[in-house]
Amino acid sequence: MDTGRACYTFANVRFKSNRLTMADRRLRVFYTVARLLSFTRAAEALHMTQPAVTFQVRQIESHFDVRLFDRAHNRVTLTEPGRRVYEYAERILGLYAEMEISLKELNRNINGTVTLGTSDSVAESLLPTLLRDFKRERPDVNLRLKIVAADEIVHMVKSSAIDVGVVDGAIVHDALKIQRCHVDQMVIIVQPGHPLAGHERIGPQVLARYPLIGREAGSRARTMISEYVAASGMDAHGLDWSLELGSVEAIKGAVEAGMGVAIVPRMCVARETELGSLICVELDPPLTRSFSFVCQQTQARTVADLLAFAHGYAANNGQ
């Protein structure tokens, strides 16, 4: 044994502990950089500094004596060895996740923690009620929620950074389990006394007459509304987006203050409509938003229980 470095021997095969560590931490770092093709974005996703990410990648390059990335003209691309390592890393990390799940099941680890990842808009609309009701049924399960970029959720599930992802809209992925868990109706919200407050439902043509409050351009919610308006034959560029805000809570507050009208999931405004601080007006034709759970094909018992609860939750709410 080398001084200061642990070694393990199995059937005359000797492994140094730093190699085992590399197969976990360093391989995950490399995989994230290779997937995003950006050291900066990888550092943000991994909650590491960029120099630390660069160091981990260089350690792998030094270990195998290869160059994994080309860095030219402010662009990061994979070399041929890099593409080869990426293919193996995806398989290794996937098997590693399956091993962890299998061992938990073997030990009958029914109780535990489920880590969910989703965007802030989904976290504000769907999850509070669903997770509250699940905790009432399973108080032994600890729930952790991570707010992440929508386009990162599937990759975080694949790399086991989270157990379950909740995505807005329908997706298809052969390697993962996809379960639609809820469909919510989108509604127009206005303050009491607004000209639209007395309407039961309105169409896009009427909506275009009023200043709109919504998420930033390019967001999933904003794109969905623009596509809905365009489908009616109107020019979506003619909408008056007078105020762009970063969360549903901020949007509701601005509508309550009389700064405009907004389109949000009905579930987001249940408390405000009950209190009478906001009025909901239905869209004609209707506009709905679906949510799906994403997880590994093989799940721990706690994850399977959450999926089963979400399926029953949707059925009980007529979804």
N, C-alpha and C positions, 0 to 999 in steps of 0.2 A: 504494500500500500504506500502511495506517495504521501509524504508528510503534509498534513493539513488539507488533504483532499480525500473524501470518502470514496471507496470503490466497492462494487458489488460483483460477486462471482456466481454465475449460474452455469452449470455444466461446462466448466473450464472456459467460459466466455466472460471476459472481464470488462465491465462498464464503469467509466468514471462518472461521478455525480454531475459534473458540469455538462456532460453530453445529454443526460436525462433532462436537465434543466433546459437545455437548448431546444429539445424536442417539444417543450411546452411553451415557455415564455417567448423565446426568440423566434420560434416558428410562427407563433401567433402574430408577432410584430411584423415579420416579413410578409405574412399572408395579408395583413391589413394594408400594408404599403402597396403590395402587388395588386390588390383588388381596387384600391382607390387611385393608384398611380400618382400618389402625392405623399411626400413625407410630412407635409404640414397638416393635411387632412387626417392622416393616420395618427399623428400625435394627438390631435383633438379627439378623435374617436376613442383612442386608448387612454386618454387623460394622462399623457406623458409629455415631456418636453421633446422638441424636435431633435436636439443633440442626442438624447437618450435613444430615440428611435433609430437614428443613423448609426449609433454605436452598436445596437443589437444586430442590425443588418450587416454591418461590417464584420461582426464576430462570426456570422454564418459564412460570409464570403471568405474570411480567413481560414475557417475550419475546413471548407471544401476546396479552397484555392481556386475560386471562380469569381467572376463578376456577374452579379445578378441583375443590375440595373444599368441602363445607359442614361446619363444625365446631360442632355445637350439642348441648347436653345430654350432653356426654361421649361423643358418637358422631360418627364420621367417615363421610360419604356422598359419593358422586360427584355433581357437578353435571352438567347436560346437556353442556356442553363437556368436562367430565372424562370422561364416558362415551365421547364421540367420540374423545378422545385415547387412551383406554384401548384402543379397538378398533384404532386405527392402530398403537399401540405394540406390541400383540401381533403384528400382521402384520410390522411393521418388524423387531422383534427376532428373529422367526422367520426372516425372509429373511436377516438378518445372520448368523445361525447357519448357514444353508444356504450362504451365500457363503464363510464360513470353511472349512467342510468341503470345498466344491468346490475352493477354491484349494489346500488341502492335498493333495487327490487329484491336482490338475493338476500339482503339483510332485513327485508321487510320494513324498509324505512318509509312507513306510511305518512308519518308526520314530517314536516320539514318546511322549507321555504320555496316559494315560487317567485321568480323574478320576471316581471313583465316589462316590455318596452313598447312605447307608442309615442305618437306625436302629441303636442300639447293640446291640439283641438280635440282629439279623441279622448284624451285624459280628462278634459273638462266636460265632455258630453256623455259618453257611454259608461265609462268605468266607475265613477263614484257610486252609483246606485247598484250596479252589478256586483262590484267587489264588496260593498257593504253587506249585501244580502248573502253573498258567499261566506263571509266571515261569521255571520250569524249562525250559519249551518256548520261551518268548520272552523271554530275558534282556535283549533290547534295548529292551523296552517298560517305561517307568516308570509305576508305578501309584500313584495318590494316593487316599486314602480319607477322606471327610468324614463325620462323624457328625452327622446332622441329624434334625429331627423328622419322623416318618413322613408327616404330612400335607403336608410341604413338598417331598417328593421329586419328585413329578410336575411341580410348578411350576418347580423348579430345572432339570429336564431341558428343559422348554419354553423357558426363558429362557437356556439354555446355560450356566448356572452350574456344572453338572456334565455329564459326557458320558454317564454311565450311572447310572440309579437302580436299586437292588435293593429291592423291596418285598415285604412279607409278605402273602400272599394273592393272589387273582386280581383284576385290575382291567381295565377297558375304557376305551380312549381313542382316538378316531378319528384324531387328529392325530399320535399317537406309535406307535412299534413296541413291541409287548409280546411278550416271549418267556418262557414258563415255563421255569425252569432247574433246579428241584429240588423234590422233595417229601420231607419228612422226617417220620419217625414220632415222635410225642410219647410219652414214657415217664414212669413214676413213678420217682423216685430216692429211695433210703433209705440210711442208713448200715448197714454190716454188723452183724448182730445185732438189727436192728429186726424186729418181728413180721411185717412184710410181706416181709422179705428172702427167705424161703423159698418165696414164691408165684411161679408162672410168669406169671400174669396175674390182675388183679382188676377189678371193675366200680366205677362211681361210688358205689354204696351203701356199699361197704367203705371207699372213700377218704374218705367223709364222717365216718368215726369218728376221724380223726387230724388234728392241727393241721397246717395247710398253710402253706407259705412260697411267696411269689410276688411278682410285680410289683404296682405300685400299682393301685388301682381305676381303671377307665377305660382302662387300657392294652390294647393289642391282645391280648397274651398272656393277661391276666386275663379279658377278655371272651370269648375263645375257650374257655377252660376252663369259664366259667359257662354258656355256650351248650351245651357238650357235656353238662354235668351236667343242665341243664334238659331236653335232648332225651331223657334217660333217664326222665323223669317225676318227677324230684326237684326240690325247691325249692333253687335255687342260692344263695339267701340264707342257707340253713342251713349252708353250708360254714364251717369254722372257720379263717379267714385270720388266723393268729396273728402273722405277721410279714410286713411288706411291705418289699421291698428294691429298689434301683434298677438292678441288673444281674444277669445270669445267673451271673457269677462269684461275686457275693456270696451268691446263693441257694445255689449249690453248697457254698460254705463253711459256711453255716448248717446245711445238711443233714448235712454231714460232722461238724459239732459236735453232732449229735443234737437239734436244735431243732425238727424237724418233717420232713415229707415235701414233695416238690415235683413238679410236672409240667414237663418241659423237653424240647426236641428231643433225640433220641438222639445226634445229631452233636455236641452240646455236651459230652457226658460220655464221649467215647471214651477220653480219657486216664485219667480217674478210674476207669472200669470196668476198664481194662487193669491199672491199679495195684492195684485192689481196694479203693479208699477209698470207692467208692459202688457200690450194687447197682441195676440197672435191673429194673423190673417192668413188663410190658406191660399196656396198658389193654384192657379188653374191654367194649364194642366198641372197635376201634382208633380213634385220633384222629391225624390227619395235619395238617401245615402245609406249604403250598406257597409257593414263592418265584418271583418274576418279575423279569426284567430289563426296564427301560424306557429307551428312547433315541429320538433323532430318527429319522424315516423314512429320511433319508439320513445314513449314518454314515461317519466316517473309517475308513481301512483298519484301524487298530489296534483300533477299537471293534468293527468287523465280525469281526476275528479273535478277540476276547475272547468275543463272542456265539457264534461257531461252536465255540469251545473249551468254553463252558458247556453248549451243546447236546450235545456229545459226552460231556461229563462226566456229565450226567444220564443219558444213554443207557447208558453203561458201568456206572452204578450202579443200573441197573434202574428208572429213573424214567419 
